[in-house]
Amino acid sequence: MNHTPQIKKAIQFAARKHHGQMRISDGQLPYVTHLFSVALLVAEDGAHDDVVTAALLHDTLEDTETTRAEIVSEFNERVAELVESVTEVKEGLDWRDYKQNYLALMGRIDEEALLIAIADKVDNVESRIEEYQRDGADFLRRWKRPMADYLWFYGEALRVAEARLPNHSLTKRLAQEHAKQIEVFTNTL
């Protein structure tokens, strides 16, 4: 990841906005570790600064008080558009409905936004596997939904990624990690 002024500003912005937030499953790692991982995944793929910036900010509209206008003001319209494109709308919906809406969104967003969404899923799945291998049953108690629900969601996200970007390295990595996830978590169902 290039350390450009915009990327540095995005790192600082994300750290301030997510200050005090921890990873749900781990509880010991600051939430920004996830944002950095997603940004690195898209940066390794050669994404330009706006995409990397949006990857760093991808959960700000969803999980903080940040507004779209604030992102435009601090960065630019394209960054705000990308962040908005990958934001899950949860209000008034049950878990499965908002996940289905997000999957439909993945089917129509532009490819740069889709890469952020795929990178997000890759990091989430890799983190889940690592944490389960470290913490075992304690890991499972920290999640609100049955593991079958998460396996369904990541499987459907993979299906969308394979339909839209079948030969992309991030899609292949998601496929690999999802297969590993099924293997690891099947005995917990």
N, CA, C and O of each residue as an XYZ file, in Angstrom:
756
protein
N       0.862     -1.159      0.000
C       0.000      0.000      0.000
C       0.913      1.228      0.000
O       1.814      1.346      0.830
N       0.669      2.117     -0.923
C       1.438      3.348     -0.971
C       1.038      4.263      0.177
O      -0.136      4.358      0.536
N       2.021      4.926      0.739
C       1.755      5.835      1.853
C       1.630      7.257      1.315
O       2.476      8.112      1.576
N       0.569      7.489      0.567
C       0.312      8.804     -0.006
C      -0.375      9.674      1.043
O      -0.872      9.153      2.041
N      -0.411     10.978      0.837
C      -1.129     11.842      1.792
C      -2.592     11.424      1.985
O      -3.103     11.469      3.104
N      -3.260     11.023      0.915
C      -4.667     10.614      1.044
C      -4.791      9.345      1.875
O      -5.680      9.250      2.721
N      -3.915      8.368      1.650
C      -3.973      7.118      2.415
C      -3.673      7.398      3.891
O      -4.345      6.871      4.778
N      -2.664      8.227      4.143
C      -2.342      8.581      5.532
C      -3.542      9.246      6.200
O      -3.875      8.917      7.338
N      -4.183     10.161      5.519
C      -5.354     10.848      6.054
C      -6.482      9.839      6.325
O      -7.173      9.935      7.339
N      -6.661      8.876      5.417
C      -7.705      7.859      5.585
C      -7.411      6.960      6.787
O      -8.326      6.605      7.530
N      -6.158      6.593      6.982
C      -5.782      5.783      8.143
C      -6.141      6.532      9.430
O      -6.733      5.964     10.347
N      -5.779      7.793      9.480
C      -6.057      8.591     10.673
C      -7.563      8.795     10.872
O      -8.064      8.710     11.993
N      -8.268      9.061      9.786
C      -9.722      9.248      9.845
C     -10.388      7.978     10.377
O     -11.217      8.043     11.285
N     -10.028      6.832      9.815
C     -10.610      5.555     10.242
C     -10.290      5.273     11.708
O     -11.154      4.822     12.459
N      -9.054      5.536     12.111
C      -8.662      5.288     13.501
C      -9.467      6.158     14.463
O      -9.884      5.693     15.524
N      -9.685      7.416     14.095
C     -10.486      8.307     14.953
C     -11.953      7.854     14.992
O     -12.557      7.780     16.062
N     -12.504      7.559     13.842
C     -13.926      7.205     13.770
C     -14.236      5.885     14.478
O     -15.306      5.732     15.068
N     -13.314      4.945     14.422
C     -13.538      3.618     15.027
C     -12.848      3.484     16.384
O     -12.733      2.382     16.920
N     -12.391      4.605     16.936
C     -11.689      4.584     18.218
C     -12.535      3.887     19.287
O     -13.711      4.199     19.473
N     -11.922      2.960     19.967
C     -12.604      2.239     21.035
C     -13.387      1.025     20.570
O     -13.811      0.222     21.401
N     -13.590      0.867     19.283
C     -14.306     -0.302     18.773
C     -13.339     -1.480     18.669
O     -12.179     -1.325     18.287
N     -13.843     -2.650     19.017
C     -13.033     -3.867     18.967
C     -13.682     -4.857     18.006
O     -14.879     -4.779     17.729
N     -12.885     -5.779     17.509
C     -13.440     -6.851     16.671
C     -14.439     -7.640     17.497
O     -14.144     -7.986     18.641
N     -15.603     -7.930     16.957
C     -16.664     -8.637     17.680
C     -16.183     -9.996     18.163
O     -16.351    -10.351     19.330
N     -15.598    -10.732     17.273
C     -15.250    -12.109     17.607
C     -14.067    -12.194     18.551
O     -13.985    -13.128     19.349
N     -13.162    -11.255     18.481
C     -11.943    -11.332     19.274
C     -12.048    -10.538     20.566
O     -11.710    -11.042     21.637
N     -12.508     -9.317     20.471
C     -12.630     -8.473     21.634
C     -11.321     -7.912     22.150
O     -11.310     -7.083     23.060
N     -10.212     -8.362     21.569
C      -8.896     -7.911     22.004
C      -8.194     -7.055     20.959
O      -7.253     -6.327     21.274
N      -8.648     -7.143     19.735
C      -8.020     -6.391     18.650
C      -8.850     -5.164     18.299
O     -10.070     -5.260     18.162
N      -8.207     -4.018     18.155
C      -8.948     -2.840     17.700
C      -9.580     -3.107     16.335
O      -9.000     -3.796     15.496
N     -10.755     -2.563     16.128
C     -11.482     -2.785     14.883
C     -10.693     -2.356     13.646
O     -10.853     -2.938     12.573
N      -9.844     -1.340     13.796
C      -9.108     -0.835     12.637
C      -8.205     -1.889     12.022
O      -7.813     -1.748     10.863
N      -7.858     -2.944     12.757
C      -7.039     -4.004     12.149
C      -7.760     -4.617     10.954
O      -7.135     -4.962      9.951
N      -9.059     -4.749     11.067
C      -9.858     -5.269      9.943
C      -9.805     -4.307      8.757
O      -9.632     -4.731      7.614
N      -9.952     -3.024      9.032
C      -9.941     -2.023      7.963
C      -8.590     -2.012      7.239
O      -8.543     -1.911      6.013
N      -7.506     -2.116      7.988
C      -6.169     -2.153      7.387
C      -6.007     -3.400      6.523
O      -5.428     -3.334      5.438
N      -6.512     -4.527      6.997
C      -6.404     -5.771      6.220
C      -7.159     -5.675      4.899
O      -6.651     -6.090      3.857
N      -8.363     -5.132      4.942
C      -9.152     -4.988      3.710
C      -8.443     -4.040      2.742
O      -8.378     -4.306      1.542
N      -7.916     -2.942      3.265
C      -7.192     -1.984      2.416
C      -5.949     -2.617      1.802
O      -5.644     -2.383      0.633
N      -5.233     -3.414      2.585
C      -4.046     -4.091      2.042
C      -4.417     -5.068      0.937
O      -3.716     -5.169     -0.070
N      -5.512     -5.784      1.122
C      -5.943     -6.734      0.087
C      -6.227     -6.036     -1.238
O      -5.811     -6.522     -2.290
N      -6.928     -4.905     -1.204
C      -7.217     -4.218     -2.467
C      -5.973     -3.516     -3.003
O      -5.793     -3.408     -4.216
N      -5.115     -3.039     -2.101
C      -3.877     -2.384     -2.546
C      -2.945     -3.385     -3.223
O      -2.327     -3.070     -4.239
N      -2.844     -4.586     -2.665
C      -2.012     -5.636     -3.273
C      -2.490     -5.973     -4.675
O      -1.718     -6.429     -5.519
N      -3.767     -5.743     -4.907
C      -4.360     -6.000     -6.218
C      -4.092     -4.853     -7.193
O      -4.443     -4.940     -8.369
N      -3.470     -3.780     -6.702
C      -3.134     -2.661     -7.576
C      -4.153     -1.544     -7.595
O      -4.117     -0.685     -8.476
N      -5.066     -1.543     -6.631
C      -6.106     -0.505     -6.593
C      -5.497      0.879     -6.397
O      -4.464      1.031     -5.744
N      -6.150      1.880     -6.968
C      -5.673      3.261     -6.829
C      -6.111      3.831     -5.474
O      -6.872      3.198     -4.741
N      -5.630      5.015     -5.158
C      -5.821      5.614     -3.831
C      -7.287      5.730     -3.410
O      -7.596      5.500     -2.241
N      -8.182      6.071     -4.304
C      -9.582      6.207     -3.904
C     -10.166      4.876     -3.447
O     -10.955      4.840     -2.503
N      -9.790      3.790     -4.100
C     -10.300      2.471     -3.718
C      -9.693      2.038     -2.388
O     -10.403      1.514     -1.530
N      -8.405      2.245     -2.206
C      -7.748      1.904     -0.940
C      -8.341      2.756      0.187
O      -8.605      2.251      1.278
N      -8.545      4.018     -0.075
C      -9.154      4.910      0.919
C     -10.546      4.412      1.293
O     -10.883      4.339      2.475
N     -11.340      4.077      0.308
C     -12.690      3.566      0.576
C     -12.632      2.248      1.345
O     -13.487      1.995      2.194
N     -11.650      1.417      1.065
C     -11.490      0.168      1.816
C     -11.209      0.473      3.291
O     -11.741     -0.191      4.181
N     -10.379      1.474      3.537
C     -10.093      1.878      4.917
C     -11.344      2.430      5.619
O     -11.497      2.291      6.832
N     -12.215      3.044      4.854
C     -13.407      3.685      5.412
C     -14.683      2.863      5.228
O     -15.773      3.345      5.535
N     -14.563      1.632      4.731
C     -15.744      0.913      4.261
C     -16.825      0.680      5.325
O     -17.982      0.460      4.967
N     -16.491      0.721      6.597
C     -17.495      0.515      7.640
C     -17.874      1.796      8.389
O     -18.614      1.736      9.370
N     -17.385      2.934      7.947
C     -17.657      4.160      8.703
C     -19.133      4.563      8.661
O     -19.679      4.984      9.681
N     -19.778      4.444      7.523
C     -21.198      4.806      7.450
C     -22.051      3.801      8.228
O     -23.089      4.154      8.787
N     -21.606      2.566      8.254
C     -22.350      1.487      8.890
C     -22.167      1.455     10.411
O     -23.119      1.179     11.141
N     -20.972      1.732     10.882
C     -20.645      1.487     12.287
C     -20.235      2.711     13.100
O     -19.860      2.578     14.265
N     -20.299      3.896     12.506
C     -19.944      5.114     13.241
C     -20.967      6.202     12.904
O     -21.904      5.972     12.140
N     -20.778      7.355     13.470
C     -21.671      8.489     13.218
C     -21.262      9.277     11.964
O     -21.835     10.330     11.684
N     -20.299      8.787     11.228
C     -19.816      9.464     10.028
C     -20.940      9.601      9.004
O     -21.762      8.699      8.847
N     -20.966     10.722      8.321
C     -21.956     10.936      7.263
C     -21.274     10.869      5.896
O     -20.058     11.020      5.775
N     -22.082     10.643      4.892
C     -21.580     10.646      3.522
C     -20.956     12.000      3.192
O     -19.892     12.071      2.578
N     -21.637     13.084      3.611
C     -21.142     14.438      3.343
C     -19.763     14.654      3.970
O     -18.914     15.332      3.391
N     -19.548     14.092      5.121
C     -18.251     14.214      5.783
C     -17.151     13.523      4.964
O     -16.041     14.041      4.841
N     -17.469     12.360      4.413
C     -16.490     11.649      3.590
C     -16.181     12.451      2.330
O     -15.021     12.555      1.931
N     -17.208     13.018      1.701
C     -16.986     13.859      0.519
C     -16.099     15.037      0.890
O     -15.156     15.360      0.168
N     -16.395     15.673      2.001
C     -15.642     16.848      2.430
C     -14.183     16.520      2.742
O     -13.282     17.275      2.378
N     -13.957     15.412      3.404
C     -12.598     15.023      3.800
C     -11.811     14.395      2.646
O     -10.587     14.520      2.585
N     -12.507     13.729      1.742
C     -11.841     13.005      0.654
C     -12.382     13.474     -0.694
O     -11.914     14.475     -1.237
N     -13.365     12.757     -1.235
C     -13.966     13.171     -2.497
C     -15.229     12.361     -2.759
O     -15.549     11.427     -2.024
N     -15.929     12.730     -3.804
C     -17.187     12.076     -4.154
C     -16.994     10.591     -4.465
O     -17.813      9.763     -4.063
N     -15.932     10.252     -5.168
C     -15.705      8.844     -5.533
C     -15.497      7.975     -4.296
O     -16.040      6.874     -4.221
N     -14.726      8.448     -3.335
C     -14.520      7.680     -2.107
C     -15.862      7.480     -1.402
O     -16.176      6.372     -0.967
N     -16.650      8.543     -1.287
C     -17.955      8.445     -0.636
C     -18.866      7.468     -1.381
O     -19.580      6.681     -0.759
N     -18.839      7.521     -2.696
C     -19.651      6.611     -3.518
C     -19.265      5.156     -3.263
O     -20.134      4.296     -3.121
N     -17.960      4.883     -3.206
C     -17.495      3.520     -2.954
C     -17.891      3.043     -1.565
O     -18.357      1.914     -1.407
N     -17.711      3.886     -0.565
C     -18.073      3.505      0.804
C     -19.575      3.238      0.891
O     -20.004      2.236      1.464
N     -20.354      4.128      0.327
C     -21.803      3.950      0.338
C     -22.210      2.661     -0.384
O     -23.155      1.987      0.026
N     -21.502      2.329     -1.446
C     -21.812      1.136     -2.236
C     -21.665     -0.158     -1.456
O     -22.342     -1.142     -1.754
N     -20.785     -0.168     -0.455
C     -20.535     -1.407      0.291
C     -21.096     -1.366      1.714
O     -20.744     -2.201      2.547
N     -21.959     -0.404      1.986
C     -22.547     -0.257      3.316
C     -23.816     -1.087      3.429
O     -24.721     -0.975      2.602
N     -23.872     -1.925      4.466
C     -25.076     -2.706      4.734
C     -26.114     -1.816      5.405
O     -25.812     -1.132      6.383
N     -27.331     -1.825      4.883
C     -28.441     -1.092      5.487
C     -29.211     -2.091      6.349
O     -29.800     -3.049      5.848
N     -29.189     -1.841      7.661
C     -29.769     -2.804      8.602
C     -31.089     -2.342      9.207
O     -31.879     -3.167      9.666
N     -31.333     -1.058      9.214
C     -32.496     -0.496      9.914
C     -33.799     -1.148      9.505
O     -34.150     -1.203      8.326
N     -34.512     -1.642     10.512
C     -35.836     -2.189     10.292
C     -35.871     -3.558      9.636
O     -36.949     -4.058      9.313
N     -34.723     -4.170      9.434
C     -34.677     -5.471      8.770
C     -34.103     -6.528      9.706
O     -33.242     -6.240     10.537
N     -34.593     -7.753      9.559
C     -33.947     -8.812     10.329
C     -32.655     -9.222      9.613
O     -32.410     -8.822      8.475
N     -31.848    -10.010     10.287
C     -30.512    -10.343      9.818
C     -30.515    -10.889      8.391
O     -29.777    -10.396      7.538
N     -31.325    -11.883      8.131
C     -31.326    -12.524      6.815
C     -31.757    -11.545      5.723
O     -31.194    -11.559      4.628
N     -32.753    -10.693      6.006
C     -33.210     -9.727      5.011
C     -32.120     -8.720      4.659
O     -31.916     -8.424      3.482
N     -31.414     -8.188      5.662
C     -30.392     -7.207      5.308
C     -29.192     -7.870      4.650
O     -28.495     -7.236      3.857
N     -28.940     -9.133      4.966
C     -27.864     -9.848      4.262
C     -28.275    -10.117      2.807
O     -27.444    -10.004      1.905
N     -29.528    -10.467      2.572
C     -29.990    -10.679      1.202
C     -29.944     -9.377      0.409
O     -29.594     -9.381     -0.771
N     -30.291     -8.275      1.043
C     -30.180     -6.977      0.373
C     -28.730     -6.674      0.015
O     -28.449     -6.158     -1.067
N     -27.811     -6.993      0.918
C     -26.397     -6.749      0.656
C     -25.907     -7.622     -0.506
O     -25.133     -7.160     -1.344
N     -26.348     -8.860     -0.555
C     -25.957     -9.747     -1.664
C     -26.481     -9.202     -2.997
O     -25.782     -9.257     -4.009
N     -27.694     -8.685     -2.995
C     -28.242     -8.071     -4.209
C     -27.416     -6.849     -4.592
O     -27.151     -6.615     -5.771
N     -27.015     -6.079     -3.599
C     -26.157     -4.915     -3.830
C     -24.837     -5.346     -4.480
O     -24.370     -4.716     -5.429
N     -24.243     -6.424     -3.960
C     -22.992     -6.933     -4.539
C     -23.163     -7.271     -6.024
O     -22.216     -7.170     -6.804
N     -24.359     -7.665     -6.398
C     -24.613     -8.029     -7.780
C     -24.677     -6.853     -8.737
O     -24.601     -7.038     -9.952
N     -24.816     -5.633     -8.198
C     -24.978     -4.487     -9.106
C     -23.967     -3.355     -8.902
O     -23.908     -2.452     -9.737
N     -23.174     -3.365     -7.833
C     -22.196     -2.289     -7.637
C     -21.077     -2.396     -8.664
O     -20.894     -3.444     -9.284
N     -20.331     -1.314     -8.843
C     -19.254     -1.363     -9.830
C     -18.118     -2.257     -9.328
O     -18.067     -2.611     -8.150
N     -17.216     -2.614    -10.233
C     -16.185     -3.598     -9.910
C     -15.233     -3.139     -8.812
O     -14.779     -3.965     -8.020
N     -14.919     -1.858     -8.740
C     -14.027     -1.389     -7.672
C     -14.694     -1.560     -6.308
O     -14.040     -1.977     -5.352
N     -15.963     -1.250     -6.208
C     -16.695     -1.457     -4.952
C     -16.803     -2.949     -4.651
O     -16.669     -3.369     -3.502
N     -17.043     -3.737     -5.679
C     -17.139     -5.184     -5.484
C     -15.826     -5.748     -4.931
O     -15.849     -6.641     -4.085
N     -14.701     -5.243     -5.394
C     -13.408     -5.718     -4.874
C     -13.279     -5.411     -3.381
O     -12.741     -6.223     -2.627
N     -13.765     -4.255     -2.951
C     -13.751     -3.936     -1.518
C     -14.640     -4.928     -0.765
O     -14.254     -5.434      0.288
N     -15.816     -5.201     -1.299
C     -16.731     -6.143     -0.652
C     -16.116     -7.540     -0.558
O     -16.236     -8.202      0.472
N     -15.466     -7.983     -1.616
C     -14.841     -9.305     -1.599
C     -13.692     -9.332     -0.600
O     -13.559    -10.284      0.170
N     -12.861     -8.292     -0.606
C     -11.740     -8.222      0.337
C     -12.254     -8.237      1.781
O     -11.654     -8.869      2.651
N     -13.349     -7.550      2.024
C     -13.976     -7.550      3.349
C     -14.356     -8.967      3.758
O     -14.099     -9.383      4.888
N     -14.960     -9.697      2.849
C     -15.371    -11.077      3.153
C     -14.157    -11.975      3.356
O     -14.162    -12.826      4.245
N     -13.126    -11.798      2.553
C     -11.905    -12.599      2.719
C     -11.352    -12.405      4.126
O     -11.066    -13.375      4.827
N     -11.202    -11.142      4.534
C     -10.641    -10.902      5.861
C     -11.552    -11.432      6.964
O     -11.063    -11.985      7.950
N     -12.856    -11.274      6.818
C     -13.773    -11.794      7.832
C     -13.653    -13.308      7.975
O     -13.591    -13.822      9.091
N     -13.620    -14.014      6.869
C     -13.540    -15.476      6.920
C     -12.187    -15.919      7.488
O     -12.133    -16.795      8.351
N     -11.109    -15.319      7.010
C      -9.791    -15.687      7.535
C      -9.715    -15.433      9.037
O      -9.163    -16.246      9.777
N     -10.259    -14.323      9.482
C     -10.236    -13.987     10.914
C     -11.063    -14.975     11.727
O     -10.653    -15.384     12.814
N     -12.213    -15.356     11.210
C     -13.062    -16.325     11.915
C     -12.345    -17.658     12.104
O     -12.375    -18.245     13.186
N     -11.704    -18.124     11.043
C     -10.996    -19.399     11.124
C      -9.864    -19.315     12.145
O      -9.718    -20.197     12.991
N      -9.065    -18.254     12.065
C      -7.949    -18.081     13.013
C      -8.454    -18.032     14.455
O      -7.884    -18.674     15.338
N      -9.509    -17.282     14.688
C     -10.021    -17.138     16.043
C     -10.633    -18.428     16.566
O     -10.489    -18.748     17.746
N     -11.313    -19.171     15.705
C     -11.876    -20.454     16.134
C     -10.757    -21.433     16.462
O     -10.828    -22.154     17.458
N      -9.726    -21.458     15.627
C      -8.614    -22.363     15.892
C      -7.898    -22.002     17.192
O      -7.355    -22.876     17.867
N      -7.897    -20.733     17.537
C      -7.260    -20.284     18.775
C      -8.162    -20.494     19.992
O      -7.698    -20.949     21.037
N      -9.467    -20.159     19.857
C     -10.349    -20.102     21.021
C     -11.391    -21.209     21.111
O     -12.039    -21.356     22.148
N     -11.566    -21.986     20.053
C     -12.521    -23.087     20.077
C     -13.936    -22.650     20.392
O     -14.437    -21.683     19.816
N     -14.588    -23.366     21.314
C     -15.989    -23.125     21.639
C     -16.236    -21.708     22.162
O     -17.328    -21.173     21.974
N     -15.255    -21.094     22.808
C     -15.426    -19.715     23.274
C     -15.706    -18.780     22.105
O     -16.483    -17.834     22.234
N     -15.079    -19.041     20.975
C     -15.313    -18.242     19.771
C     -16.775    -18.305     19.362
O     -17.376    -17.274     19.058
N     -17.352    -19.493     19.350
C     -18.729    -19.676     18.895
C     -19.725    -18.949     19.799
O     -20.753    -18.476     19.316
N     -19.447    -18.853     21.071
C     -20.362    -18.187     22.004
C     -20.407    -16.673     21.796
O     -21.349    -16.022     22.249
N     -19.415    -16.109     21.126
C     -19.380    -14.659     20.918
C     -20.241    -14.210     19.739
O     -20.433    -13.009     19.549
N     -20.760    -15.136     18.948
C     -21.544    -14.777     17.767
C     -23.026    -14.950     18.039
O     -23.440    -15.884     18.726
N     -23.828    -14.029     17.487
C     -25.265    -14.007     17.752
C     -26.033    -15.024     16.915
O     -27.092    -15.492     17.332
N     -25.523    -15.362     15.767
C     -26.244    -16.218     14.820
C     -25.637    -17.618     14.822
O     -24.477    -17.797     15.192
N     -26.423    -18.606     14.411
C     -25.864    -19.958     14.245
C     -24.821    -19.950     13.114
O     -24.947    -19.192     12.153
N     -23.825    -20.773     13.237
C     -22.761    -20.826     12.242
C     -23.314    -21.125     10.845
O     -22.765    -20.641      9.855
N     -24.370    -21.900     10.749
C     -24.966    -22.203      9.437
C     -25.378    -20.929      8.703
O     -25.280    -20.863      7.478
N     -25.838    -19.918      9.439
C     -26.222    -18.651      8.812
C     -25.017    -17.962      8.184
O     -25.094    -17.455      7.065
N     -23.909    -17.949      8.909
C     -22.701    -17.302      8.380
C     -22.162    -18.066      7.176
O     -21.724    -17.461      6.198
N     -22.195    -19.394      7.246
C     -21.728    -20.196      6.102
C     -22.596    -19.919      4.882
O     -22.082    -19.808      3.770
N     -23.908    -19.807      5.080
C     -24.810    -19.469      3.974
C     -24.417    -18.118      3.377
O     -24.257    -17.999      2.162
N     -24.260    -17.094      4.230
C     -23.971    -15.755      3.730
C     -22.665    -15.715      2.945
O     -22.630    -15.172      1.841
N     -21.603    -16.273      3.488
C     -20.322    -16.224      2.787
C     -20.346    -17.078      1.514
O     -19.670    -16.754      0.537
N     -21.111    -18.152      1.523
C     -21.280    -18.941      0.310
C     -21.992    -18.158     -0.780
O     -21.622    -18.231     -1.952
N     -23.013    -17.412     -0.390
C     -23.741    -16.591     -1.364
C     -22.882    -15.427     -1.860
O     -22.924    -15.083     -3.041
N     -22.107    -14.825     -0.964
C     -21.188    -13.753     -1.385
C     -20.181    -14.295     -2.386
O     -19.857    -13.627     -3.369
N     -19.693    -15.483     -2.145
C     -18.769    -16.130     -3.086
C     -19.456    -16.378     -4.428
O     -18.858    -16.166     -5.483
N     -20.698    -16.822     -4.388
C     -21.439    -17.073     -5.635
C     -21.518    -15.797     -6.474
O     -21.316    -15.835     -7.688
N     -21.810    -14.673     -5.829
C     -21.889    -13.391     -6.536
C     -20.513    -13.027     -7.101
O     -20.401    -12.625     -8.259
N     -19.472    -13.168     -6.286
C     -18.116    -12.839     -6.731
C     -17.716    -13.700     -7.925
O     -17.125    -13.201     -8.884
N     -18.036    -14.984     -7.868
C     -17.682    -15.886     -8.982
C     -18.468    -15.563    -10.239
O     -17.956    -15.736    -11.345
N     -19.691    -15.101    -10.094
C     -20.497    -14.730    -11.257
C     -19.963    -13.461    -11.917
O     -19.984    -13.335    -13.142
N     -19.486    -12.529    -11.104
C     -19.071    -11.228    -11.633
C     -17.587    -11.139    -11.954
O     -17.208    -10.553    -12.969
N     -16.747    -11.709    -11.107
C     -15.285    -11.639    -11.296
C     -14.681    -13.032    -11.090
O     -13.911    -13.252    -10.154
N     -15.039    -13.964    -11.973
C     -14.671    -15.366    -11.741
C     -13.168    -15.645    -11.711
O     -12.736    -16.569    -11.021
N     -12.378    -14.888    -12.426
C     -10.945    -15.175    -12.498
C     -10.096    -14.244    -11.642
O      -8.868    -14.291    -11.705
N     -10.732    -13.408    -10.854
C      -9.983    -12.453    -10.046
C      -9.317    -13.161     -8.860
O      -9.880    -14.098     -8.294
N      -8.131    -12.711     -8.497
C      -7.390    -13.333     -7.398
C      -8.135    -13.243     -6.062
O      -8.052    -14.165     -5.250
N      -8.855    -12.151     -5.825
C      -9.609    -12.047     -4.569
C     -10.798    -13.010     -4.549
O     -11.136    -13.553     -3.497
N     -11.427    -13.223     -5.690
C     -12.510    -14.210     -5.764
C     -11.959    -15.595     -5.486
O     -12.563    -16.368     -4.743
N     -10.819    -15.913     -6.075
C     -10.201    -17.230     -5.841
C      -9.808    -17.399     -4.374
O      -9.959    -18.481     -3.805
N      -9.309    -16.337     -3.774
C      -8.941    -16.412     -2.351
C     -10.184    -16.604     -1.488
O     -10.157    -17.381     -0.533
N     -11.267    -15.912     -1.809
C     -12.508    -16.102     -1.067
C     -13.001    -17.538     -1.209
O     -13.466    -18.132     -0.237
N     -12.903    -18.096     -2.405
C     -13.323    -19.487     -2.624
C     -12.498    -20.440     -1.758
O     -13.037    -21.351     -1.131
N     -11.219    -20.221     -1.735
C     -10.318    -21.059     -0.942
C     -10.648    -20.943      0.555
O     -10.738    -21.950      1.256
N     -10.823    -19.719      1.027
C     -11.098    -19.512      2.446
C     -12.496    -20.007      2.834
O     -12.691    -20.514      3.939
N     -13.457    -19.861      1.933
C     -14.800    -20.358      2.234
C     -14.791    -21.879      2.331
O     -15.442    -22.442      3.212
N     -14.067    -22.549      1.443
C     -13.960    -24.011      1.509
C     -13.323    -24.433      2.833
O     -13.763    -25.393      3.466
N     -12.290    -23.711      3.242
C     -11.628    -24.001      4.515
C     -12.595    -23.763      5.671
O     -12.617    -24.527      6.635
N     -13.390    -22.705      5.572
C     -14.367    -22.379      6.607
C     -15.398    -23.494      6.751
O     -15.757    -23.872      7.866
N     -15.866    -24.012      5.637
C     -16.837    -25.112      5.676
C     -16.220    -26.318      6.379
O     -16.863    -26.948      7.218
N     -14.992    -26.631      6.040
C     -14.296    -27.760      6.641
C     -14.123    -27.566      8.158
O     -14.354    -28.489      8.939
N     -13.719    -26.372      8.556
C     -13.463    -26.081      9.966
C     -14.748    -26.062     10.786
O     -14.772    -26.584     11.901
N     -15.811    -25.474     10.257
C     -17.011    -25.251     11.056
C     -18.093    -26.312     10.895
O     -19.085    -26.280     11.624
N     -17.935    -27.243      9.973
C     -18.969    -28.262      9.762
C     -19.250    -29.049     11.035
O     -20.398    -29.401     11.303
N     -18.227    -29.325     11.812
C     -18.442    -30.104     13.043
C     -19.150    -29.310     14.142
O     -19.512    -29.877     15.173
N     -19.354    -27.998     13.935
C     -20.022    -27.180     14.942
C     -21.511    -26.995     14.650
O     -22.238    -26.416     15.457
N     -21.956    -27.484     13.503
C     -23.361    -27.272     13.123
C     -24.303    -28.177     13.876
O     -25.515    -28.119     13.667
